[in-house]
């Protein structure tokens, strides 16, 4: 399997890291299911997309559990999130993202809130995988009145 998940699982088992073991087992099972559905080995991009989906699920769960006042579950999800994010390339900082969005606004001549959808499409296509869509949309709405 790509990304070294199997070796990391073995190391986590040896170290007795239950959180990492369970997180990696879920991820590996998900990747195996995707491999079966695809009928071939997954590409690095497909593996990364699967990890991103797992990260998004954890973030959504954290938000839901926070609203429900379940701090115990929030802590567990945050621990899994930290493990999964370790397998993703470093994302853009908020400052980098704002600079990038301002450059695209200037380049394309976007000027109003109506252009936010077009701006988001451009940002996401140019920087897929490195941009948090929610953060990008917040900045875009702040920049375009």
C-alpha positions in Angstrom: 0.0 0.0 0.0 1.2 3.5 -0.8 2.1 6.2 1.7 3.5 3.7 4.2 0.3 3.0 6.0 1.0 -0.7 6.6 4.5 0.0 8.1 3.0 2.8 10.3 0.3 0.4 11.4 2.9 -2.2 12.4 4.9 0.4 14.3 1.8 1.6 16.1 0.9 -1.9 17.1 4.4 -2.5 18.5 4.2 0.9 20.4 0.7 0.1 21.7 -0.8 3.3 20.2 -4.4 2.3 20.1 -5.7 5.5 18.6 -3.2 5.3 15.7 -3.9 1.6 15.2 -7.7 2.1 14.9 -7.3 5.1 12.7 -5.0 3.4 10.3 -7.0 0.2 10.2 -10.1 2.3 9.2 -8.1 4.1 6.6 -6.5 1.0 5.2 -9.9 -0.8 5.0 -11.4 2.3 3.2 -8.5 2.2 0.7 -8.9 -1.5 0.1 -12.6 -1.0 -0.6 -11.8 1.8 -3.1 -9.2 -0.4 -4.7 -11.8 -3.2 -5.1 -14.3 -0.8 -6.6 -11.8 0.6 -9.0 -10.6 -2.9 -10.0 -6.9 -1.7 -10.0 -4.3 -0.2 -7.8 -5.1 3.3 -6.6 -3.0 6.2 -7.8 -1.3 8.5 -5.3 -3.9 11.2 -6.1 -6.7 8.8 -5.3 -5.1 7.7 -2.0 -4.6 11.4 -1.1 -8.2 12.1 -1.9 -9.3 9.2 0.4 -7.2 10.6 3.2 -8.7 14.1 2.6 -12.2 12.6 2.8 -11.3 11.0 6.1 -9.9 14.3 7.4 -13.1 16.1 6.3 -15.2 13.5 8.1 -13.2 14.0 11.3 -13.6 17.8 11.0 -17.4 17.5 10.5 -17.6 15.1 13.5 -15.6 17.5 15.7 -18.0 20.3 14.7 -21.1 18.2 15.5 -19.8 16.8 18.7 -18.8 20.3 19.8 -22.3 21.6 19.2 -23.6 18.6 21.2 -21.3 19.3 24.1 -19.4 15.9 23.8 -15.9 17.0 24.7 -14.8 13.4 25.1 -15.7 12.6 21.5 -14.2 15.8 20.3 -10.9 14.9 21.8 -10.9 11.4 20.2 -11.8 12.9 16.8 -9.0 15.5 17.1 -6.5 12.8 17.9 -7.5 10.9 14.8 -7.5 14.1 12.7 -3.9 14.8 13.8 -2.8 11.3 12.7 -4.5 11.6 9.3 -3.3 15.1 8.6 0.2 13.8 9.0 -0.2 11.9 5.7 -1.3 15.0 3.7 1.0 17.6 2.1 1.2 20.9 4.0 -1.7 23.2 3.2 -1.5 26.9 2.6 -1.4 29.2 5.6 -4.2 31.7 5.9 -1.8 34.5 4.8 -0.7 32.6 1.8 -4.2 31.8 0.9 -5.3 35.4 1.2 -2.4 36.5 -1.0 -3.3 33.9 -3.6 -6.9 34.9 -3.6 -6.1 38.6 -4.0 -3.8 37.7 -6.9 -6.5 35.8 -8.7 -9.0 38.6 -8.0 -6.6 41.1 -9.6 -5.8 38.7 -12.5 -9.4 37.9 -13.4 -10.9 41.3 -12.6 -13.4 40.0 -10.1 -15.1 42.9 -8.3 -18.3 41.9 -6.5 -19.8 39.2 -4.3 -21.4 37.7 -7.4 -17.9 36.6 -8.5 -17.2 34.5 -5.4 -18.3 31.3 -7.1 -16.0 31.9 -10.1 -13.2 32.9 -7.7 -13.6 29.7 -5.6 -13.6 27.5 -8.7 -10.4 29.1 -9.9 -8.7 28.8 -6.4 -9.7 25.2 -6.0 -8.6 24.2 -9.5 -5.2 25.9 -9.2 -4.5 24.7 -5.6 -6.4 21.5 -5.2 -5.4 19.7 -2.1 -3.6 22.6 -0.5 -6.6 24.8 0.2 -9.3 24.5 2.9 -12.4 25.4 1.0 -14.2 26.9 4.0 -11.3 29.1 4.8 -10.9 30.2 1.2 -14.6 31.1 1.0 -14.4 33.2 4.2 -11.5 35.1 2.7 -13.2 35.5 -0.7 -16.3 36.9 0.9 -14.2 39.3 3.0 -12.3 40.5 -0.1 -15.3 40.7 -2.5 -18.0 42.9 -1.0 
